[in-house]
Amino acid sequence: MRIDIWSDVVCPWCFVGKRNVEAALTELKIDAEIHWRAFELDPNAPLTSTMSMAEALSAKFGVTLDQAKEMNAQMAAVAKKAGLDYDLDNAKPRNSLNAHRLAKLAEEHGRGGEMAERLFAAYFTQGADLSDKETLVALGEDVGLEGASILAMLDSDDFIDAVRSDEAMAADAGFSGVPTIVIDEQFAIPGAQPPDVLVRLLGKIVAKANSEE
């Protein structure tokens, strides 16, 4: 089974979605080939900012700071159920283009899944600044990439076209949000669906494929 997942490394639902997909695949005993696709929730987000996650949510949705903090608390509770310890008070809203480029570099070296996991964890549990080059170099080295190669990539235009291609594919397909999961390049599943829902949907797809063989 091939699975393409459109996500943004700064999307809190996307990390939850990753865990849910993993849980469903484990339950179904499916060995899937997973490809991570880039999607920027805010392509115009700044590379540097002093704005907190709560302040960013307040500005984006027109809610009070207290309401934004409550939104973060609710999101953290959802993440907790998926086994994730979010620290959204220290998350740093930033432009995610360079993080997506690093993910593309990692996928080229067969480490796409490891890089996705490291980026998500760094952002949501460790307060990492995913627009900072030194941070990205360190995160890439964590999954076995060479620091010099990462820095050379970040100082070039490498993989920008690959990111834009993913985003163009999402736009053409009508994906309005992430995560969006596409199975075998045919079946799209929107949102961070719970594991039981994914088990049911993936099970039906597998059964259909088996009946057609």
C-alpha positions in Angstrom: 0.0 0.0 0.0 1.3 3.5 -0.9 0.2 6.3 1.4 0.9 10.0 0.5 0.3 12.4 3.5 0.0 16.1 2.8 1.0 17.9 6.0 2.6 20.9 7.5 5.3 20.4 10.2 3.8 23.3 12.2 0.2 21.8 12.0 -0.7 20.3 15.4 -3.3 18.0 13.9 -0.8 16.6 11.5 1.4 15.0 14.2 -1.7 13.5 15.7 -2.7 12.3 12.3 0.7 10.6 11.9 0.2 8.7 15.2 -3.3 7.7 14.2 -2.1 6.4 10.8 0.7 4.4 12.5 -1.8 2.9 15.0 -4.2 1.9 12.2 -1.4 0.3 10.1 -0.1 -1.6 13.1 -3.6 -3.0 13.9 -4.2 -4.0 10.3 -0.6 -5.4 10.0 -0.1 -3.4 6.8 3.4 -2.6 5.6 2.8 0.8 3.9 5.2 2.9 1.7 4.6 6.4 3.2 5.5 9.6 1.3 5.4 12.9 3.1 4.0 15.8 1.0 4.5 19.5 1.7 1.7 21.9 2.5 2.3 25.3 4.1 -0.7 26.5 6.2 0.8 30.0 6.0 3.3 30.5 3.2 3.6 34.2 4.2 4.6 33.4 7.8 7.7 35.3 8.9 11.1 33.6 9.3 11.5 35.5 12.6 8.9 36.6 15.1 8.3 37.1 18.8 4.7 36.0 18.6 3.6 33.1 20.7 1.3 30.3 19.4 -1.6 31.8 21.4 -1.0 35.3 20.0 -0.9 33.8 16.5 -4.1 32.0 17.0 -5.7 35.1 18.5 -4.8 37.2 15.5 -5.7 34.5 13.0 -9.2 33.6 14.4 -10.1 36.9 16.0 -10.4 35.5 19.5 -9.1 36.7 22.8 -5.8 35.6 24.1 -7.5 33.6 26.8 -9.7 31.9 24.2 -6.6 31.1 22.2 -4.8 29.6 25.2 -7.9 27.4 25.8 -7.7 26.3 22.2 -4.1 25.3 22.8 -5.1 23.4 25.9 -7.8 21.5 24.1 -5.4 20.6 21.3 -2.8 19.4 23.8 -5.5 17.2 25.4 -6.3 15.6 22.0 -2.5 15.1 21.4 -2.2 13.4 24.8 -4.8 10.8 23.8 -2.5 10.0 20.8 0.5 9.6 23.1 2.0 13.0 22.4 3.1 15.6 24.9 2.5 19.0 23.3 4.1 22.1 24.7 2.2 24.7 22.7 3.0 27.5 25.1 6.6 27.4 23.8 5.9 26.5 20.2 7.3 29.2 17.8 5.0 30.0 14.8 7.4 30.5 11.9 7.6 30.0 8.2 7.9 26.2 7.4 9.4 26.3 3.9 12.9 25.4 4.9 11.7 22.6 7.2 9.8 21.1 4.2 12.9 21.4 2.1 14.9 19.5 4.8 12.2 16.8 4.7 12.6 16.5 1.0 16.4 16.2 1.3 15.8 13.5 4.0 13.4 11.6 1.8 16.0 11.6 -1.0 18.2 9.7 1.4 15.5 7.3 2.5 14.9 9.0 5.8 11.6 10.8 5.1 9.6 9.2 7.9 12.4 9.7 10.4 12.7 13.4 9.4 9.0 14.0 9.7 8.9 12.5 13.2 11.9 14.6 14.3 10.5 17.8 12.9 7.1 17.3 14.5 8.6 16.4 17.9 11.0 19.2 17.8 8.3 21.8 17.1 5.5 20.5 19.3 7.3 19.1 22.3 10.7 20.9 22.4 9.9 24.5 21.2 12.3 24.4 18.3 12.4 27.2 15.7 12.0 25.4 12.4 13.0 28.4 10.4 16.4 28.6 12.0 19.2 27.1 9.9 21.3 25.9 12.8 18.3 24.2 14.3 17.4 22.5 11.0 21.0 21.3 10.5 21.0 19.8 14.0 17.7 18.1 13.4 18.9 16.7 10.1 22.0 15.4 11.7 19.8 13.6 14.3 18.4 11.4 11.5 21.8 10.8 9.9 22.1 13.5 7.3 25.4 15.4 6.9 25.4 18.9 8.3 27.4 20.4 5.5 24.9 19.0 2.9 22.0 20.4 4.8 23.5 23.8 5.1 24.5 23.8 1.4 20.9 22.9 0.6 19.4 25.7 2.8 21.8 28.2 1.2 20.5 27.3 -2.3 17.1 27.0 -3.9 17.2 23.2 -3.8 13.8 21.5 -3.2 11.8 24.7 -3.4 10.3 23.4 -6.7 9.5 20.0 -5.0 7.6 21.8 -2.2 5.7 23.9 -4.7 4.9 20.9 -6.7 3.4 19.1 -3.7 1.3 22.2 -3.0 0.2 22.5 -6.6 -0.9 18.9 -6.5 -2.9 19.6 -3.4 -4.5 22.6 -4.9 -5.4 20.7 -8.1 -7.0 17.9 -6.0 -9.0 20.4 -4.0 -7.3 19.7 -0.6 -8.2 22.7 1.6 -6.5 21.5 4.8 -4.1 19.0 6.3 -3.5 16.3 7.1 -4.9 14.8 4.0 -4.1 11.1 3.4 -4.2 9.6 -0.1 -4.2 5.8 -0.5 -2.7 4.3 -3.6 -3.0 7.6 -5.4 -6.8 7.1 -5.5 -8.6 7.4 -2.2 -8.3 10.7 -0.2 -9.0 10.8 3.6 -9.2 14.3 5.0 -8.3 15.3 8.5 -6.7 13.5 11.5 -9.2 10.7 11.6 -9.2 8.5 14.7 -7.5 5.1 14.5 -10.7 3.1 14.5 -12.0 5.2 11.5 -8.8 4.6 9.6 -8.9 0.9 10.4 -12.3 0.7 8.9 -11.5 2.8 5.8 -8.1 1.1 5.1 -9.7 -2.3 5.7 -12.3 -1.6 3.0 -9.6 -0.4 0.6 -7.5 -3.6 1.2 -10.6 -5.8 0.8 -11.6 -4.1 -2.4 -8.0 -4.5 -3.8 -7.9 -8.1 -2.8 -11.3 -8.8 -4.5 -10.1 -7.3 -7.8 -7.0 -9.5 -8.0 
